[in-house]
Amino acid sequence: MRPIISSIAAAVLACAVLPAAAQSAPVDIGIGASATRENETTLVASVAWLPEWRRTRNGVLRWDVGAVYVRGRDNTRFDLSEDAGVFHGGARYERDNGFVAGFGVGVQAGRTSALSGNPQFVSTVGWRWERFSLLARHISNASIKQPNDGETMLLAAWRFR
């Protein structure tokens, strides 16, 4: 088993156990596709533990602790063949009307032209309907280290309580 997959499996297991200890905080599990330069696409999977931080007038501010797995791509002219993972923490705002926005900082495991150095910044925007979410996410190191292609992904996520 690839080391990144093992790390993601451990993160999924931890996120499945931690919510019980934190009064059943929700866990989002997602799958989708990511693209980088020249639309080289690949499978991505994510998990996020989302305990409530504070309620606002029109929504909820949550902690966002999670991991994103990006499968390597073969036969590209870029260095994208290694699996990569990003473990991140930050905050997510979920408006009562369904709008979702978040930002976090993370560290990576694995190295590609798209994810090429720490720290990694994770920004998320999307929409949530009850338990289902459709999220656009971008992960990049903000040109701290080159190359800085980043990964831009579209995820479908399901929320478990």
Secondary structure, DSSP 8 states (H G I E B T S, - for coil): --HHHHHHHHHHHHHHHHHHHTTS--EEEEEEEEEEGGGEEEEEEEEEE--EEEE-SSEEEEEEEEEEEE----S-SSS--S-EEEEEEEEEEEETTSEEEEEEEEEEES--SSS-SS-EEEEEEEEEETTEEEEEEEEE-TTSSS----EEEEEEEEEE-
